């Protein structure tokens, strides 16, 4: 009998059953230290059942096996984006909110966008949207505040976010509707900028303070959230992402995610982190969700078993919490949104419940407190198995680098946001000494810790390959600013591991995914270039993903190589320019 028809039922476990899909003639980088390279893989039931040479696949090919020739193309595991917010970027536009539509808009452009929007949407409703940039106001000799907005549109509530999402500018009518006046106390996780003489709000609300404005507005419509998440995962699949974290969700957003999951349109694994604070929008039922309702949303591709804390602010607003005073200041260390006691108690409590804490820490003082809190959780609870996550990790104390490995905490960095970026601006904000320690992938990895990448979209581009290139060059891939950024690059092999197996570890699924190995989920991507055969500088950020497989299912097929009828979730064609 011909060996291609002498096969066992695919219902029989083990390597002897025929494969559903065999890919041959590839240059497959597995991220498996025992077997880093392979030529072919066989997939059955959404898992790899063989990884090796073309010849080793022969006994796994039956009459119903689909065999595809990779023709020498480069293959690697699917990648992981461990911090992003597609709802914040896309839903406002789909909800019909204001979009200024310029990267660094001048005050005149912001003014005109507000007036045009108000004319197109007559009445007395909110004029809400994005973005303004405070330094363009300074460049124009203007102050971004309620008086400026009142001069543009005084009789309707106006609220516009800063591009960094660190603050919001509102007019007097918006402050009135939100109930914010000189007697309104600052929230612990943000503050209201005030006139130094009168104490009246200036119209700039920082971090959690602008959630008070969102609470006064109608919530983002479900149709806009669903479309935002649907197109977000489409874009991510098109860039080879198989696992992601949507950081900052509420019940409203979880319902949208569950809806597209049930429709079979969730083409990436998503860990959604419930907001502990009202940082951006109000989260009215956080305790119910954290107490157990989060499990209602659980599926093979969706979980809400994480909580997002905002420990400090942003370096743009000088609210990052530092271990010593900010440059040029004798005492200001930034803003800590929670007391150290609150941080410790909550981390210990969440760890005991088995809930992952994702803590926004841009300053080295904030990450120091977070690691202290995790250490206390380990002391009280033992090793719970929960891998907590230090988000952004913009600057870290050298003494804390070994603690990531010791405490099993993930160091998450945002290399996509380094560029486009002004070196001079970063140096002026953080100071020369701290910038030498910025985004220290190498330091964490050398100490045996796990580092991962998060795009932090929409603060920066959702294209993870920009960050990939920045990791291995520390240079601007667009050539807009010459010279290497601060810090030391990491090797290509290290960067691939950061983007793949480390991401799976961060999601707690490294035993099931993250590398191309027998028994693991059949996740892989086919690229238009061999990353080991091109110069990293200028050649990684524009990588094109030709094919993405998640659990053996085609979730992205640029050139239509697979029959869409077999893969209902397949996306094909050109991606939107987000």
ZIZIFEN-V196751 format. One record per pair of residues at least 24 apart in sequence whose ideal C-beta (glycine too) atoms are under 6 Angstrom apart, sorted by the first residue. I is the first residue (numbers start at 1). GAP is how many residues later the second one is. If there is no record, write none. Layout:
i=I gap=GAP
i=I gap=GAP
//
This chain:
i=4 gap=57
i=5 gap=58
i=7 gap=55
i=10 gap=34
i=15 gap=34
i=18 gap=44
i=18 gap=47
i=19 gap=24
i=19 gap=25
i=19 gap=41
i=19 gap=46
i=20 gap=24
i=21 gap=45
i=22 gap=35
i=22 gap=39
i=22 gap=43
i=22 gap=45
i=23 gap=45
i=23 gap=47
i=24 gap=30
i=24 gap=45
i=25 gap=44
i=25 gap=45
i=25 gap=46
i=26 gap=44
i=26 gap=49
i=27 gap=47
i=27 gap=503
i=28 gap=47
i=29 gap=47
i=30 gap=485
i=30 gap=486
i=31 gap=46
i=31 gap=466
i=31 gap=469
i=31 gap=470
i=31 gap=484
i=32 gap=483
i=32 gap=485
i=43 gap=479
i=43 gap=509
i=46 gap=476
i=46 gap=505
i=46 gap=506
i=47 gap=475
i=48 gap=470
i=48 gap=472
i=48 gap=474
i=51 gap=465
i=51 gap=467
i=73 gap=453
i=74 gap=453
i=74 gap=456
i=75 gap=449
i=75 gap=451
i=77 gap=423
i=77 gap=438
i=77 gap=439
i=77 gap=446
i=77 gap=447
i=78 gap=162
i=78 gap=164
i=78 gap=445
i=78 gap=447
i=79 gap=161
i=79 gap=162
i=79 gap=385
i=79 gap=420
i=79 gap=421
i=80 gap=163
i=80 gap=423
i=81 gap=160
i=81 gap=163
i=81 gap=374
i=81 gap=383
i=82 gap=163
i=82 gap=330
i=82 gap=370
i=82 gap=372
i=82 gap=421
i=82 gap=424
i=83 gap=162
i=83 gap=164
i=83 gap=308
i=83 gap=329
i=83 gap=371
i=83 gap=373
i=84 gap=371
i=84 gap=373
i=86 gap=142
i=86 gap=143
i=86 gap=146
i=87 gap=138
i=87 gap=141
i=87 gap=166
i=88 gap=370
i=89 gap=368
i=89 gap=369
i=90 gap=138
i=91 gap=129
i=91 gap=133
i=91 gap=134
i=91 gap=137
i=92 gap=37
i=94 gap=130
i=94 gap=133
i=95 gap=125
i=95 gap=126
i=95 gap=129
i=97 gap=31
i=97 gap=32
i=98 gap=29
i=98 gap=31
i=99 gap=30
i=100 gap=31
i=104 gap=29
i=104 gap=32
i=106 gap=30
i=107 gap=30
i=107 gap=33
i=107 gap=35
i=111 gap=41
i=114 gap=38
i=114 gap=39
i=118 gap=35
i=124 gap=32
i=126 gap=31
i=126 gap=91
i=127 gap=29
i=127 gap=31
i=128 gap=31
i=129 gap=31
i=130 gap=31
i=131 gap=30
i=131 gap=32
i=132 gap=28
i=132 gap=37
i=133 gap=30
i=144 gap=25
i=145 gap=57
i=145 gap=58
i=146 gap=25
i=146 gap=26
i=146 gap=57
i=159 gap=54
i=164 gap=150
i=164 gap=152
i=166 gap=148
i=166 gap=150
i=166 gap=151
i=167 gap=37
i=167 gap=39
i=167 gap=150
i=168 gap=37
i=168 gap=42
i=169 gap=34
i=169 gap=35
i=170 gap=33
i=170 gap=43
i=175 gap=26
i=177 gap=39
i=178 gap=34
i=178 gap=35
i=178 gap=38
i=189 gap=88
i=189 gap=121
i=189 gap=148
i=206 gap=111
i=207 gap=106
i=208 gap=69
i=208 gap=70
i=208 gap=71
i=211 gap=67
i=211 gap=71
i=214 gap=67
i=215 gap=67
i=219 gap=33
i=222 gap=34
i=225 gap=28
i=225 gap=31
i=226 gap=30
i=226 gap=33
i=226 gap=34
i=229 gap=27
i=229 gap=28
i=229 gap=31
i=230 gap=30
i=230 gap=35
i=233 gap=34
i=233 gap=35
i=234 gap=337
i=235 gap=340
i=235 gap=343
i=236 gap=32
i=237 gap=30
i=237 gap=311
i=237 gap=318
i=237 gap=319
i=237 gap=334
i=238 gap=318
i=238 gap=337
i=239 gap=225
i=239 gap=306
i=240 gap=285
i=240 gap=305
i=240 gap=308
i=241 gap=27
i=242 gap=26
i=242 gap=281
i=242 gap=308
i=243 gap=26
i=243 gap=260
i=243 gap=264
i=244 gap=24
i=244 gap=26
i=245 gap=26
i=246 gap=24
i=246 gap=26
i=247 gap=26
i=247 gap=61
i=247 gap=111
i=248 gap=27
i=248 gap=32
i=248 gap=60
i=249 gap=25
i=250 gap=33
i=251 gap=34
i=254 gap=43
i=254 gap=50
i=257 gap=45
i=258 gap=39
i=261 gap=38
i=261 gap=41
i=264 gap=304
i=264 gap=305
i=266 gap=35
i=267 gap=288
i=267 gap=302
i=269 gap=32
i=270 gap=32
i=271 gap=32
i=271 gap=35
i=271 gap=236
i=272 gap=32
i=273 gap=33
i=273 gap=35
i=273 gap=85
i=274 gap=33
i=275 gap=33
i=276 gap=31
i=276 gap=33
i=277 gap=33
i=279 gap=31
i=305 gap=50
i=306 gap=50
i=306 gap=52
i=307 gap=43
i=307 gap=48
i=307 gap=50
i=308 gap=50
i=309 gap=50
i=310 gap=27
i=310 gap=50
i=311 gap=26
i=311 gap=48
i=311 gap=49
i=311 gap=50
i=311 gap=55
i=312 gap=24
i=312 gap=50
i=312 gap=51
i=312 gap=54
i=315 gap=47
i=315 gap=114
i=315 gap=115
i=320 gap=42
i=320 gap=43
i=321 gap=42
i=321 gap=44
i=321 gap=45
i=322 gap=41
i=322 gap=42
i=322 gap=43
i=323 gap=41
i=323 gap=42
i=327 gap=104
i=334 gap=29
i=340 gap=29
i=343 gap=26
i=343 gap=30
i=344 gap=29
i=344 gap=32
i=347 gap=26
i=347 gap=30
i=348 gap=28
i=348 gap=29
i=348 gap=32
i=351 gap=26
i=351 gap=30
i=351 gap=33
i=351 gap=35
i=352 gap=29
i=354 gap=32
i=356 gap=30
i=356 gap=32
i=357 gap=31
i=358 gap=31
i=358 gap=33
i=359 gap=31
i=360 gap=31
i=361 gap=29
i=362 gap=30
i=362 gap=32
i=364 gap=31
i=364 gap=32
i=364 gap=33
i=367 gap=29
i=368 gap=29
i=368 gap=32
i=371 gap=29
i=371 gap=32
i=374 gap=33
i=374 gap=35
i=375 gap=32
i=395 gap=39
i=395 gap=42
i=395 gap=43
i=396 gap=44
i=401 gap=42
i=401 gap=43
i=401 gap=46
i=402 gap=45
i=404 gap=40
i=404 gap=45
i=405 gap=42
i=405 gap=43
i=405 gap=44
i=410 gap=40
i=410 gap=42
i=410 gap=96
i=411 gap=33
i=411 gap=38
i=411 gap=40
i=412 gap=40
i=412 gap=42
i=413 gap=26
i=413 gap=28
i=414 gap=40
i=414 gap=42
i=415 gap=52
i=415 gap=55
i=415 gap=56
i=416 gap=39
i=416 gap=44
i=416 gap=45
i=416 gap=50
i=416 gap=51
i=417 gap=39
i=417 gap=42
i=417 gap=43
i=418 gap=52
i=418 gap=67
i=419 gap=57
i=420 gap=60
i=435 gap=51
i=436 gap=50
i=438 gap=48
i=438 gap=49
i=439 gap=48
i=440 gap=47
i=441 gap=30
i=441 gap=49
i=442 gap=46
i=442 gap=48
i=450 gap=52
i=450 gap=55
i=451 gap=47
i=452 gap=50
i=452 gap=51
i=452 gap=54
i=453 gap=45
i=453 gap=46
i=462 gap=116
i=465 gap=75
i=465 gap=76
i=465 gap=78
i=466 gap=75
i=468 gap=27
i=468 gap=72
i=469 gap=71
i=469 gap=72
i=471 gap=24
i=472 gap=64
i=473 gap=63
i=473 gap=64
i=477 gap=64
i=521 gap=30
i=522 gap=27
i=522 gap=30
i=523 gap=27
i=524 gap=25
//
